[in-house]
Amino acid sequence: MRVFSGSTFRHRRAALALLVLIAGLGWPGVGRPGGSAQSDLDRLKTSGACPNCQLQGVNLYGANLMAADLIGADLSGAQLTGANLSGARLTGAKLDGASLIGANLSANLSQASLIAAKLDGASLWAANLSGANLYRARLSNANLSWAKCSGANLHYAILDGANLSSASLSGVNFTLVNLSGANLYGANLSGANLTGANVDGANLTQANLSSATWVDGHRCGPNAVGAC
């Protein structure tokens, strides 16, 4: 008969307790969500529509959610890297902290919350982001050309190398945003606030800067184009 020391026994008992906990409650990021989240996820997969659903932290990596109805849904912390959400309805949806790296988001995201969301390399071509909250969102090398972003909050967002050509950015809060190397050719930045923004190497050719607040805090003229 093998006899365990007190220390070994305590370690084994702790390990067994941990295994029981994992089996009973699930481990974050592994397996299927439980309760209402799983029910809502099944509903989304079956019908392609799940407005106001609770989908926090679900794994939808690479999922095809083209034209899905997710109005008002809570997808906080969801894994949506490489997902196809083109044509999806995400008005008022909550995507705080979600991973949307490389995702196709040519969708309606008006009034959506994307606080600290990861959107590096994502396609938001012609997306509707009017009134959306992208505070501290990461959008490095993202494509936002022709996007409608009027009134959006991009405070502290990272947009280095992003394509915002011909985008509607009137009244957008760009304070302390990293726009280094971004393409803003022909973008409408009228009334936008760029205080403290990093615009090193950014292309502002033909950009409308009328009445915008420049990086140093001074107001651009009413007919400013390409430069403040």
N, C-alpha and C positions, 0 to 999 in steps of 0.2 A: 504494500500500500504506500503510495507516494504522499509525503507530508509537505505541505506548502508553508513557507514562512508567513508571518503576519503581514509583511510588506507585500509579498507576492499575491497573497489572497486579496488584499485590499485593491491592488491594481487590477486583478482579474474581475473583481466585483464591480469596479468602476467601469471597466470596459463593457461588461455585460449590461450594465445600466444604460450606457450610451447606445448600445445596439438596440435595446428595447425602445429607447426614446426615438431613435431614427426610424425604426419600423412603425412606431405608433403615430408619430407626428409628421414624418417626412423630412427630408433634408433640403434646405433652400437650393433651388436650381436643379434639383434632381427629381425625376419622376413626374407624375401628374398632379396638378393642383386639386385641392379637395373642395367639398361643399359647393357653394354657389358659383365659385370660380370655374370649377370643372363643368358644372351644368351650363353656364354661359358659354364656355369654350366649345362644348359639344353643339350648342345651338348655333354658334357662329360657323362652325365647320359644316353643319348640315344645311343651313339656310343662307349663309353669307350675310346675315343681318343680325345685329345684336346691339341696338341702341340702348344707352344707359346701362350697359352690362358692367359687371365687376370682373375685370380681367387683369388685375394687378399681378405683375411678375410672371405672366404666362410665357411659355416658350413657343414663339411663332417664327422661328428662324427660317428664312427663305420661303415663307408661306405665300401662297397666291391669294391675296385678299382684294383683287381688282373689283372696283365698284361696290365694295362692302359698305353696309350701313352701320357705322359705329358712332353715330351722333350721341354726344354726351357720355360715351363709354369711358371707363377708367382703366387705362392701360399703363399706369405708373409702373416703372421698372420692368416693363415687358421686354422680351428679347425678340426684336423684329429686324435684326440684321439681314440685309439682302431681300427683305420682303417686298412683294409687289402690291402697293396700295394705290396704284393709279386709278383715278376716278372715284376713290373712296370718299364717303361722307363722314368727316371727322369734326364737324362743327361742335365747338364746345367740349371736345374730348380732352381727357387728361393723359398726357404722355410724359409726365415729369420723370426724369431719370431713365427714360426708355432708351434702348440701343436700337438706332435706326441707321446704322452705318451702311452705306451703299444701297439703301432702300429706294424704291421708286415711290415718291410722295407727290406726284402731280395730282394733288387732291384738294378737297375743300377742308382747310384747317382753320377757318375763320373762328376767332375767339377761343382757339384751342390753347391749352397750357403745355408748353414744352420746356419747362424749367430744367436746366442742366441736362437736357436730352443730348444724345450723341448722334449727330447727323453728318459726320464726316463722309464726304464723297457721295452723299445722297442726291438724288435728282428731284428738285422741287420746281421743275420747269412749269411756268404758268400756274403754279399752285396759288390758292387763295389763303393768304396768311394775315388778312386784315384783322387787326385787333388781337393777334395772337401774342402770347407771352413766351419769349425765347430767352429769358434772363439766364445768362451763363451757359447758353447752349453752345455746343461745338459743331461748327459748320465748315470746317476746313475743306477747301476744294469742292464744296457743294455747288450744285448748279441751280441758281435761283433766277435764271434769265426769264424775263417776262412775268415774274411772280408779282402778285398783288399783295403788298405788305403794308398798306397805309395804316398808320396808327399802331403798328406792332411795337412791342418792347424787346429790343435787342441789347439792352444794357449788359455790359461785360461779356457779350458773346464773342466767340472766336470765328472769324470769317476770312482768315488768311487764304489767299489763292482762290477764293470763291468767285463764281461767275454771277454777277448781278446786272448784266447788261439788259437795258430796256425794262428793268424792273420798276414797279410803282412803289416808291419808298417815301412818299410824302408824309411828313409828320412822324416819321419813325424815330424812336429813341436809340441813337447809336453811341451814347456816352460810354467812353472807355472801351469801345469795341476795337478788336484787332482786325483791320481791313487791309493789312499789308499785302501788296501784290494782288489785290482783288480787282476784278474787271467790272467797272461801273459805267461802261460806255453807254451813253444815251439814257441812263437811269434818271428817274424823276425823284430828286431829293429835296424838293421844295418844302421849306418849313421843318426839315429834319434837324435833329440835334446831334451834332458830331463832336461835342465838347470832350476833349481828352482822347479822341479816337486816334488810332495809329493808321495813317493812310500812306505810309512809306511804299513807294512803288505802285500805288493804286492807279488804275486808268480811269480818269474822270472826263475823258474826251466827250463832249456834247452832253455831259450830265447837267441836268437842271438843278442849280443850287440856289434858286431865288428864295430869299428870306430864310435860308438855312442858317443854323448856328455852327460856325466853323470850329475846328479843333482847339483854337486858342480862346474860344468864347465870344468872338465878335460876330455880328450879324452880317451875312452876305447881302449884297444889293438885290433889288427886286428883279433885276434882269441878268443875274449871274449865271453864266453857262461855262462849264469846263474848269472854272477856277472861282474862288471866292473873292 
